[in-house]
Amino acid sequence: MDAWTLTRQRDAMIGWAVSEGGSVAAVRLARKYGLADEPADLVAMTCERLATSMQRRSERLPNVNSDDEATRYAYRTMSNLAIDLARRNRNEKHAIVSAARLAPTPPGTDQTATSSVFIDELFSAMHRVAASGFVCKSCDSRITYAAATEVLHLALLEGSDAAVGQSWLDDVIYSVVDRYHSGMSRTPAAQRQRRSRCRRCVMELLQAALSTIGVRRD
């Protein structure tokens, strides 16, 4: 059996990922791990991971010399990615709960002043984290900081019982993402991927700021 070149290995693996077999596997893995991401997004992210991984290699993979072996390698990559996304989603949910609970109670209660002071402290912590070189590879740092800032502004200025939950956070983050990406590709799949990536970055920044001031609100 002739040894496949690095290029042939990459093309075969990506070819499986975008095939019907890859789509079926993505649907099954998304369901298995309860992913918020669409199966089509999982396929796209798998292709991106495969392409990036193979680009970094200087030598071919020793055990990929047939379509079956390429399929197994690509499936493992997709499966590992699904596991990573599921783990990130769990962490994101914790961060969402932490940020949602920042919303002050209605004016006139003792908790309003406490919540406002806490959010002011979190603003400072978030600035320190960002200034110290916080980087999320999935999204532009300007978008991450701008969206996180707007989340905190909403929690401080317009917080209410109705604001607690994921939808208001998503609305704020998505509006910032869309504003920064105005004029770029706006296909539904591309838009979902941008929003999802940037949302994770915002949650990571908020969680890092919370950790800096020694608070866990899981």
C-alpha positions, 0 to 999 in steps of 0.5 A, a space after each residue: 500500500 502506497 503511503 498517502 501524502 499529507 495533502 491527500 490525507 487532509 483532503 480525504 478527511 475533510 471530504 468525509 466531514 462534508 459528506 453525507 456520512 459526516 453530516 449524519 455523524 454530526 447530527 448524532 454527536 450534537 444530539 448525544 452531547 446536547 450541543 447548542 451548535 447546529 450539526 452543520 456548524 459542527 461539520 464546519 468547525 471539524 473541517 477548520 480543525 482538521 485543516 489547521 491541524 494538518 497545516 501545522 504538520 511537517 510530516 504525514 500521519 503514519 496511520 492514514 493511508 486509506 479512506 477508512 483510516 481517514 474517516 476514522 481519524 476525521 470522526 475522532 476529530 469531530 467527536 473530540 470537538 463535540 466533547 470540547 463544545 459540550 464542556 464549553 457549553 457547561 462552563 458557559 451556562 455557569 458564566 451565564 447564570 453568574 452574569 444574569 444574577 448581576 441584574 439589580 433588584 427593583 429600586 427601593 430594596 436593600 439589594 440595589 446598592 449592593 448589586 450596583 457596587 458589585 457590578 462597579 467592582 466587576 467593571 474594574 476587574 474586567 478592565 484589568 483582565 482585558 488590559 493584562 492581555 486576555 485573548 480569546 482565539 475565537 473572537 476579536 478582542 474588541 468585540 469581546 470587550 464591547 459586548 461584555 461591557 454592554 452586558 454589565 451596563 444593562 445589568 447595572 442600568 436596566 436590571 429587573 426580574 425579566 432580565 434574568 436569563 440567557 435571552 437578554 445576554 444573547 440579545 446584547 452580545 449578538 447585537 454587538 457582534 452584528 454591528 462589528 461584522 456589518 457588511 461581512 458574510 451574513 449567511 445564516 451559518 456564518 452568522 450563527 458561528 460568529 455569534 456562538 464564538 463571540 458569546 463564548 469569549 464574552 462569557 470567558 471574559 466575564 468569568 475571568 473577571 468574576 474569578 479575579 474578585 474571588 466570586 463564584 456564582 454558579 
